[in-house]
Amino acid sequence: MVSSQPRKQRKRLASASWSERRKFLTAPLSKELQRQYGIKRLTVRKGDTVLVMRGDYKGIRGKVLTVSYAKERITVENASSKKANGEVIYRSIHASKVMIVELDTSDKRRMSAIEKRRKSLPSAGGEEVVVQQGGSS
């Protein structure tokens, strides 16, 4: 973001498009997944297993139940509390406060996107293309 004014920061977050909001919901991968897939961060999806790294539910590991682009929050299976009548309420957590420890690999499009992204990174063994300007002197 360009501005450091809080009101403009809030306005930009509130008026962001869905494709921009998707980028807000990225989380780091665990070290094992980073080595396996060759990338450091990924968008959190329903079905991924995450480890909560910050907040009241720190240390809790569970599956992602919902992903809310509107609220920019996710709900995790074991991060919940009970009401007086016994009803379970899942607490929402920001995606940057969790670490992905297990991916939901059932979506072929997601896996091909991960592979495409891994190949585009020069440090991950992807081919780096050097373009030279024409003209010799």
N, CA and C atoms as an extended XYZ file, in Angstrom:
411
Properties=species:S:1:pos:R:3:atomname:S:1:resname:S:1:resid:I:1 pbc="F F F"
N         0.832       -1.172        0.000 N   MET     1
C         0.000        0.000        0.000 CA  MET     1
C         0.879        1.238        0.000 C   MET     1
N         0.384        2.264       -0.639 N   VAL     2
C         1.178        3.454       -0.845 CA  VAL     2
C         1.098        4.400        0.347 C   VAL     2
N        -0.094        4.656        0.847 N   SER     3
C        -0.281        5.638        1.902 CA  SER     3
C        -0.010        5.041        3.275 C   SER     3
N         0.420        5.893        4.194 N   SER     4
C         0.608        5.460        5.577 CA  SER     4
C        -0.525        5.965        6.466 C   SER     4
N        -1.493        6.654        5.870 N   GLN     5
C        -2.621        7.159        6.649 CA  GLN     5
C        -3.586        6.009        6.961 C   GLN     5
N        -3.940        5.812        8.225 N   PRO     6
C        -4.824        4.710        8.598 CA  PRO     6
C        -6.169        4.726        7.878 C   PRO     6
N        -6.747        5.906        7.657 N   ARG     7
C        -8.055        5.950        7.002 CA  ARG     7
C        -7.966        5.441        5.565 C   ARG     7
N        -6.864        5.746        4.875 N   LYS     8
C        -6.698        5.266        3.505 CA  LYS     8
C        -6.374        3.779        3.486 C   LYS     8
N        -5.667        3.303        4.499 N   GLN     9
C        -5.392        1.871        4.618 CA  GLN     9
C        -6.713        1.112        4.774 C   GLN     9
N        -7.559        1.584        5.694 N   ARG    10
C        -8.853        0.927        5.935 CA  ARG    10
C        -9.737        0.992        4.700 C   ARG    10
N        -9.723        2.137        4.001 N   LYS    11
C       -10.543        2.286        2.806 CA  LYS    11
C       -10.106        1.318        1.722 C   LYS    11
N        -8.805        1.156        1.551 N   ARG    12
C        -8.293        0.242        0.529 CA  ARG    12
C        -8.667       -1.208        0.848 C   ARG    12
N        -8.571       -1.596        2.111 N   LEU    13
C        -8.948       -2.954        2.497 CA  LEU    13
C       -10.441       -3.179        2.310 C   LEU    13
N       -11.250       -2.173        2.685 N   ALA    14
C       -12.701       -2.321        2.601 CA  ALA    14
C       -13.201       -2.334        1.164 C   ALA    14
N       -12.533       -1.626        0.273 N   SER    15
C       -13.008       -1.536       -1.113 CA  SER    15
C       -12.235       -2.464       -2.052 C   SER    15
N       -11.478       -3.390       -1.504 N   ALA    16
C       -10.686       -4.300       -2.344 CA  ALA    16
C       -11.590       -5.266       -3.099 C   ALA    16
N       -11.161       -5.629       -4.299 N   SER    17
C       -11.917       -6.604       -5.091 CA  SER    17
C       -11.687       -8.004       -4.535 C   SER    17
N       -12.477       -8.970       -5.015 N   TRP    18
C       -12.356      -10.347       -4.511 CA  TRP    18
C       -10.996      -10.943       -4.847 C   TRP    18
N       -10.458      -10.595       -6.000 N   SER    19
C        -9.149      -11.134       -6.363 CA  SER    19
C        -8.050      -10.563       -5.466 C   SER    19
N        -8.213       -9.313       -5.034 N   GLU    20
C        -7.258       -8.724       -4.098 CA  GLU    20
C        -7.433       -9.313       -2.709 C   GLU    20
N        -8.683       -9.549       -2.305 N   ARG    21
C        -8.952      -10.118       -0.983 CA  ARG    21
C        -8.378      -11.529       -0.867 C   ARG    21
N        -8.353      -12.246       -1.956 N   ARG    22
C        -7.798      -13.597       -1.974 CA  ARG    22
C        -6.321      -13.564       -1.575 C   ARG    22
N        -5.615      -12.532       -2.022 N   LYS    23
C        -4.201      -12.384       -1.694 CA  LYS    23
C        -3.985      -12.075       -0.211 C   LYS    23
N        -4.991      -11.465        0.444 N   PHE    24
C        -4.880      -11.166        1.867 CA  PHE    24
C        -4.941      -12.443        2.701 C   PHE    24
N        -5.486      -13.515        2.134 N   LEU    25
C        -5.687      -14.757        2.872 CA  LEU    25
C        -4.587      -15.774        2.593 C   LEU    25
N        -3.344      -15.325        2.528 N   THR    26
C        -2.224      -16.235        2.334 CA  THR    26
C        -1.573      -16.527        3.678 C   THR    26
N        -0.993      -17.711        3.771 N   ALA    27
C        -0.332      -18.132        5.005 CA  ALA    27
C         0.956      -18.852        4.640 C   ALA    27
N         1.950      -18.811        5.522 N   PRO    28
C         3.201      -19.529        5.244 CA  PRO    28
C         3.005      -21.036        5.327 C   PRO    28
N         3.789      -21.759        4.546 N   LEU    29
C         3.790      -23.216        4.606 CA  LEU    29
C         4.787      -23.668        5.667 C   LEU    29
N         4.601      -24.869        6.193 N   SER    30
C         5.569      -25.428        7.130 CA  SER    30
C         6.872      -25.707        6.387 C   SER    30
N         7.960      -25.897        7.129 N   LYS    31
C         9.271      -26.121        6.509 CA  LYS    31
C         9.263      -27.357        5.607 C   LYS    31
N         8.558      -28.418        6.025 N   GLU    32
C         8.500      -29.635        5.206 CA  GLU    32
C         7.789      -29.362        3.879 C   GLU    32
N         6.673      -28.631        3.944 N   LEU    33
C         5.937      -28.312        2.713 CA  LEU    33
C         6.724      -27.346        1.830 C   LEU    33
N         7.487      -26.445        2.450 N   GLN    34
C         8.319      -25.531        1.664 CA  GLN    34
C         9.357      -26.307        0.865 C   GLN    34
N         9.967      -27.304        1.497 N   ARG    35
C        10.947      -28.131        0.781 CA  ARG    35
C        10.269      -28.984       -0.298 C   ARG    35
N         9.091      -29.505        0.015 N   GLN    36
C         8.392      -30.392       -0.914 CA  GLN    36
C         7.899      -29.660       -2.164 C   GLN    36
N         7.292      -28.476       -1.971 N   TYR    37
C         6.687      -27.759       -3.090 CA  TYR    37
C         7.540      -26.617       -3.626 C   TYR    37
N         8.545      -26.183       -2.885 N   GLY    38
C         9.439      -25.142       -3.366 CA  GLY    38
C         8.873      -23.739       -3.309 C   GLY    38
N         7.815      -23.518       -2.525 N   ILE    39
C         7.240      -22.183       -2.353 CA  ILE    39
C         7.069      -21.919       -0.863 C   ILE    39
N         6.978      -20.645       -0.480 N   LYS    40
C         6.923      -20.305        0.939 CA  LYS    40
C         5.527      -19.989        1.451 C   LYS    40
N         4.679      -19.398        0.606 N   ARG    41
C         3.342      -18.992        1.036 CA  ARG    41
C         2.310      -19.479        0.040 C   ARG    41
N         1.076      -19.644        0.532 N   LEU    42
C        -0.001      -20.124       -0.315 CA  LEU    42
C        -1.330      -19.628        0.251 C   LEU    42
N        -2.306      -19.451       -0.618 N   THR    43
C        -3.630      -19.060       -0.180 CA  THR    43
C        -4.275      -20.205        0.595 C   THR    43
N        -4.873      -19.884        1.728 N   VAL    44
C        -5.530      -20.886        2.560 CA  VAL    44
C        -6.851      -21.269        1.918 C   VAL    44
N        -7.142      -22.567        1.895 N   ARG    45
C        -8.391      -23.072        1.347 CA  ARG    45
C        -9.077      -23.985        2.342 C   ARG    45
N       -10.370      -24.161        2.137 N   LYS    46
C       -11.137      -25.086        2.951 CA  LYS    46
C       -10.561      -26.488        2.767 C   LYS    46
N       -10.343      -27.190        3.858 N   GLY    47
C        -9.794      -28.536        3.797 CA  GLY    47
C        -8.320      -28.619        4.150 C   GLY    47
N        -7.600      -27.500        4.111 N   ASP    48
C        -6.196      -27.489        4.527 CA  ASP    48
C        -6.123      -27.692        6.045 C   ASP    48
N        -5.044      -28.275        6.508 N   THR    49
C        -4.800      -28.384        7.936 CA  THR    49
C        -3.796      -27.302        8.320 C   THR    49
N        -4.142      -26.531        9.345 N   VAL    50
C        -3.303      -25.405        9.743 CA  VAL    50
C        -2.958      -25.501       11.227 C   VAL    50
N        -1.896      -24.808       11.595 N   LEU    51
C        -1.469      -24.674       12.979 CA  LEU    51
C        -1.562      -23.198       13.334 C   LEU    51
N        -2.319      -22.877       14.386 N   VAL    52
C        -2.489      -21.483       14.794 CA  VAL    52
C        -1.213      -21.038       15.510 C   VAL    52
N        -0.630      -19.929       15.052 N   MET    53
C         0.651      -19.458       15.577 CA  MET    53
C         0.523      -18.286       16.550 C   MET    53
N        -0.597      -17.577       16.538 N   ARG    54
C        -0.775      -16.394       17.369 CA  ARG    54
C        -2.175      -16.390       17.985 C   ARG    54
N        -2.315      -15.643       19.056 N   GLY    55
C        -3.622      -15.406       19.643 CA  GLY    55
C        -4.016      -16.407       20.717 C   GLY    55
N        -5.287      -16.369       21.086 N   ASP    56
C        -5.822      -17.205       22.159 CA  ASP    56
C        -5.749      -18.696       21.835 C   ASP    56
N        -5.792      -19.031       20.567 N   TYR    57
C        -5.809      -20.436       20.161 CA  TYR    57
C        -4.445      -20.908       19.655 C   TYR    57
N        -3.385      -20.256       20.084 N   LYS    58
C        -2.027      -20.594       19.671 CA  LYS    58
C        -1.730      -22.065       19.988 C   LYS    58
N        -1.161      -22.764       18.999 N   GLY    59
C        -0.799      -24.164       19.190 CA  GLY    59
C        -1.863      -25.147       18.753 C   GLY    59
N        -3.054      -24.662       18.437 N   ILE    60
C        -4.139      -25.550       18.017 CA  ILE    60
C        -3.969      -25.895       16.546 C   ILE    60
N        -4.149      -27.177       16.254 N   ARG    61
C        -4.031      -27.678       14.891 CA  ARG    61
C        -5.389      -28.225       14.471 C   ARG    61
N        -5.837      -27.847       13.278 N   GLY    62
C        -7.127      -28.323       12.811 CA  GLY    62
C        -7.356      -27.997       11.354 C   GLY    62
N        -8.418      -28.568       10.806 N   LYS    63
C        -8.792      -28.322        9.415 CA  LYS    63
C        -9.502      -26.987        9.287 C   LYS    63
N        -9.327      -26.361        8.134 N   VAL    64
C       -10.018      -25.106        7.841 CA  VAL    64
C       -11.447      -25.455        7.442 C   VAL    64
N       -12.413      -24.894        8.164 N   LEU    65
C       -13.817      -25.169        7.888 CA  LEU    65
C       -14.413      -24.188        6.889 C   LEU    65
N       -14.121      -22.897        7.080 N   THR    66
C       -14.628      -21.881        6.160 CA  THR    66
C       -13.556      -20.844        5.888 C   THR    66
N       -13.659      -20.214        4.717 N   VAL    67
C       -12.795      -19.095        4.345 CA  VAL    67
C       -13.722      -17.962        3.935 C   VAL    67
N       -13.652      -16.840        4.639 N   SER    68
C       -14.519      -15.706        4.363 CA  SER    68
C       -13.717      -14.581        3.732 C   SER    68
N       -13.947      -14.333        2.441 N   TYR    69
C       -13.277      -13.222        1.772 CA  TYR    69
C       -13.830      -11.892        2.272 C   TYR    69
N       -15.106      -11.841        2.600 N   ALA    70
C       -15.724      -10.600        3.050 CA  ALA    70
C       -15.126      -10.144        4.381 C   ALA    70
N       -14.946      -11.078        5.317 N   LYS    71
C       -14.397      -10.735        6.630 CA  LYS    71
C       -12.880      -10.873        6.681 C   LYS    71
N       -12.291      -11.474        5.644 N   GLU    72
C       -10.847      -11.743        5.575 CA  GLU    72
C       -10.397      -12.611        6.752 C   GLU    72
N       -11.188      -13.624        7.071 N   ARG    73
C       -10.913      -14.516        8.181 CA  ARG    73
C       -11.211      -15.961        7.791 C   ARG    73
N       -10.614      -16.895        8.553 N   ILE    74
C       -10.891      -18.317        8.369 CA  ILE    74
C       -11.364      -18.887        9.704 C   ILE    74
N       -12.087      -20.007        9.658 N   THR    75
C       -12.446      -20.709       10.881 CA  THR    75
C       -11.742      -22.052       10.866 C   THR    75
N       -11.202      -22.428       12.017 N   VAL    76
C       -10.441      -23.663       12.166 CA  VAL    76
C       -11.230      -24.602       13.072 C   VAL    76
N       -11.165      -25.876       12.755 N   GLU    77
C       -11.958      -26.915       13.412 CA  GLU    77
C       -11.892      -26.864       14.947 C   GLU    77
N       -10.718      -26.787       15.530 N   ASN    78
C       -10.587      -26.874       16.980 CA  ASN    78
C       -10.522      -25.524       17.693 C   ASN    78
N       -10.570      -24.433       16.957 N   ALA    79
C       -10.558      -23.097       17.559 CA  ALA    79
C       -11.998      -22.668       17.781 C   ALA    79
N       -12.585      -23.174       18.862 N   SER    80
C       -13.992      -22.916       19.119 CA  SER    80
C       -14.244      -22.742       20.602 C   SER    80
N       -15.432      -22.265       20.916 N   SER    81
C       -15.880      -22.167       22.299 CA  SER    81
C       -17.336      -22.619       22.338 C   SER    81
N       -17.836      -22.867       23.542 N   LYS    82
C       -19.219      -23.329       23.685 CA  LYS    82
C       -20.060      -22.264       24.362 C   LYS    82
N       -21.305      -22.174       23.899 N   LYS    83
C       -22.264      -21.285       24.536 CA  LYS    83
C       -22.858      -21.997       25.750 C   LYS    83
N       -23.634      -21.292       26.504 N   ALA    84
C       -24.239      -21.857       27.710 CA  ALA    84
C       -25.167      -23.033       27.385 C   ALA    84
N       -25.798      -22.982       26.206 N   ASN    85
C       -26.711      -24.066       25.829 CA  ASN    85
C       -25.983      -25.239       25.167 C   ASN    85
N       -24.650      -25.162       25.067 N   GLY    86
C       -23.873      -26.264       24.500 CA  GLY    86
C       -23.540      -26.113       23.028 C   GLY    86
N       -24.039      -25.073       22.405 N   GLU    87
C       -23.774      -24.840       20.986 CA  GLU    87
C       -22.313      -24.425       20.785 C   GLU    87
N       -21.684      -24.990       19.757 N   VAL    88
C       -20.282      -24.700       19.460 CA  VAL    88
C       -20.190      -23.485       18.546 C   VAL    88
N       -19.322      -22.539       18.905 N   ILE    89
C       -19.089      -21.345       18.084 CA  ILE    89
C       -17.639      -21.392       17.623 C   ILE    89
N       -17.433      -21.363       16.308 N   TYR    90
C       -16.079      -21.348       15.763 CA  TYR    90
C       -15.596      -19.918       15.684 C   TYR    90
N       -14.397      -19.661       16.215 N   ARG    91
C       -13.825      -18.327       16.225 CA  ARG    91
C       -13.065      -18.085       14.931 C   ARG    91
N       -13.204      -16.887       14.405 N   SER    92
C       -12.520      -16.563       13.157 CA  SER    92
C       -11.103      -16.083       13.451 C   SER    92
N       -10.182      -16.464       12.576 N   ILE    93
C        -8.762      -16.151       12.734 CA  ILE    93
C        -8.265      -15.592       11.406 C   ILE    93
N        -7.390      -14.596       11.476 N   HIS    94
C        -6.806      -14.069       10.248 CA  HIS    94
C        -5.813      -15.085        9.687 C   HIS    94
N        -5.770      -15.220        8.383 N   ALA    95
C        -4.939      -16.247        7.738 CA  ALA    95
C        -3.446      -16.043        7.968 C   ALA    95
N        -3.018      -14.816        8.219 N   SER    96
C        -1.593      -14.579        8.448 CA  SER    96
C        -1.140      -15.094        9.808 C   SER    96
N        -2.067      -15.448       10.670 N   LYS    97
C        -1.746      -15.925       12.017 CA  LYS    97
C        -1.678      -17.448       12.093 C   LYS    97
N        -1.778      -18.120       10.958 N   VAL    98
C        -1.701      -19.577       10.936 CA  VAL    98
C        -0.577      -20.019       10.012 C   VAL    98
N        -0.188      -21.287       10.132 N   MET    99
C         0.801      -21.888        9.247 CA  MET    99
C         0.180      -23.151        8.664 C   MET    99
N         0.266      -23.306        7.356 N   ILE   100
C        -0.292      -24.486        6.699 CA  ILE   100
C         0.652      -25.660        6.935 C   ILE   100
N         0.131      -26.743        7.532 N   VAL   101
C         0.956      -27.919        7.802 CA  VAL   101
C         0.588      -29.096        6.910 C   VAL   101
N        -0.592      -29.031        6.273 N   GLU   102
C        -1.010      -30.098        5.368 CA  GLU   102
C        -1.942      -29.505        4.321 C   GLU   102
N        -1.652      -29.751        3.055 N   LEU   103
C        -2.456      -29.201        1.970 CA  LEU   103
C        -3.576      -30.146        1.566 C   LEU   103
N        -4.673      -29.546        1.119 N   ASP   104
C        -5.744      -30.325        0.497 CA  ASP   104
C        -5.366      -30.481       -0.972 C   ASP   104
N        -4.925      -31.667       -1.360 N   THR   105
C        -4.399      -31.891       -2.709 CA  THR   105
C        -5.438      -32.471       -3.654 C   THR   105
N        -6.717      -32.386       -3.314 N   SER   106
C        -7.755      -32.980       -4.157 CA  SER   106
C        -8.038      -32.162       -5.420 C   SER   106
N        -7.686      -30.867       -5.417 N   ASP   107
C        -7.953      -29.998       -6.564 CA  ASP   107
C        -6.767      -30.012       -7.523 C   ASP   107
N        -6.977      -30.511       -8.734 N   LYS   108
C        -5.898      -30.602       -9.728 CA  LYS   108
C        -5.449      -29.220      -10.197 C   LYS   108
N        -6.382      -28.277      -10.272 N   ARG   109
C        -6.030      -26.918      -10.690 CA  ARG   109
C        -5.086      -26.261       -9.689 C   ARG   109
N        -5.355      -26.475       -8.414 N   ARG   110
C        -4.494      -25.899       -7.382 CA  ARG   110
C        -3.090      -26.484       -7.469 C   ARG   110
N        -2.992      -27.787       -7.670 N   MET   111
C        -1.692      -28.434       -7.743 CA  MET   111
C        -0.922      -27.974       -8.984 C   MET   111
N        -1.616      -27.786      -10.099 N   SER   112
C        -0.933      -27.302      -11.302 CA  SER   112
C        -0.489      -25.846      -11.118 C   SER   112
N        -1.267      -25.056      -10.380 N   ALA   113
C        -0.883      -23.671      -10.097 CA  ALA   113
C         0.346      -23.622       -9.192 C   ALA   113
N         0.412      -24.539       -8.223 N   ILE   114
C         1.581      -24.610       -7.340 CA  ILE   114
C         2.819      -24.978       -8.153 C   ILE   114
N         2.670      -25.948       -9.036 N   GLU   115
C         3.790      -26.383       -9.875 CA  GLU   115
C         4.248      -25.256      -10.798 C   GLU   115
N         3.295      -24.534      -11.371 N   LYS   116
C         3.613      -23.417      -12.268 CA  LYS   116
C         4.356      -22.316      -11.508 C   LYS   116
N         3.901      -22.036      -10.278 N   ARG   117
C         4.532      -21.014       -9.463 CA  ARG   117
C         5.940      -21.433       -9.037 C   ARG   117
N         6.103      -22.702       -8.719 N   ARG   118
C         7.411      -23.210       -8.308 CA  ARG   118
C         8.416      -23.085       -9.442 C   ARG   118
N         7.978      -23.392      -10.651 N   LYS   119
C         8.874      -23.319      -11.807 CA  LYS   119
C         9.252      -21.884      -12.148 C   LYS   119
N         8.373      -20.935      -11.813 N   SER   120
C         8.656      -19.532      -12.151 CA  SER   120
C         9.658      -18.898      -11.193 C   SER   120
N         9.860      -19.498      -10.023 N   LEU   121
C        10.809      -18.943       -9.053 CA  LEU   121
C        12.225      -19.366       -9.412 C   LEU   121
N        13.163      -18.423       -9.513 N   PRO   122
C        14.530      -18.778       -9.885 CA  PRO   122
C        15.257      -19.607       -8.823 C   PRO   122
N        14.943      -19.388       -7.546 N   SER   123
C        15.640      -20.112       -6.481 CA  SER   123
C        15.149      -21.546       -6.333 C   SER   123
N        13.989      -21.868       -6.897 N   ALA   124
C        13.421      -23.198       -6.734 CA  ALA   124
C        13.814      -24.142       -7.863 C   ALA   124
N        14.759      -23.746       -8.676 N   GLY   125
C        15.193      -24.625       -9.755 CA  GLY   125
C        14.494      -24.358      -11.070 C   GLY   125
N        13.653      -23.327      -11.107 N   GLY   126
C        13.002      -22.962      -12.360 CA  GLY   126
C        14.011      -22.333      -13.301 C   GLY   126
N        13.711      -22.355      -14.559 N   GLU   127
C        14.659      -21.815      -15.524 CA  GLU   127
C        14.514      -20.305      -15.587 C   GLU   127
N        15.619      -19.622      -15.418 N   GLU   128
C        15.624      -18.166      -15.456 CA  GLU   128
C        15.997      -17.723      -16.865 C   GLU   128
N        15.155      -16.918      -17.465 N   VAL   129
C        15.380      -16.477      -18.834 CA  VAL   129
C        16.044      -15.111      -18.804 C   VAL   129
N        17.165      -14.982      -19.517 N   VAL   130
C        17.880      -13.721      -19.601 CA  VAL   130
C        17.639      -13.138      -20.987 C   VAL   130
N        17.066      -11.938      -21.031 N   VAL   131
C        16.776      -11.294      -22.301 CA  VAL   131
C        17.816      -10.221      -22.523 C   VAL   131
N        18.508      -10.294      -23.668 N   GLN   132
C        19.538       -9.314      -23.979 CA  GLN   132
C        18.997       -8.302      -24.967 C   GLN   132
N        19.407       -7.058      -24.769 N   GLN   133
C        19.017       -5.985      -25.670 CA  GLN   133
C        19.828       -6.104      -26.956 C   GLN   133
N        19.201       -5.795      -28.077 N   GLY   134
C        19.884       -5.861      -29.370 CA  GLY   134
C        20.859       -4.717      -29.540 C   GLY   134
N        21.783       -4.878      -30.479 N   GLY   135
C        22.743       -3.816      -30.789 CA  GLY   135
C        24.098       -4.084      -30.140 C   GLY   135
N        25.112       -4.106      -30.956 N   SER   136
C        26.463       -4.297      -30.432 CA  SER   136
C        27.325       -3.140      -30.886 C   SER   136
N        28.276       -2.775      -30.068 N   SER   137
C        29.129       -1.647      -30.450 CA  SER   137
C        30.574       -1.979      -30.305 C   SER   137
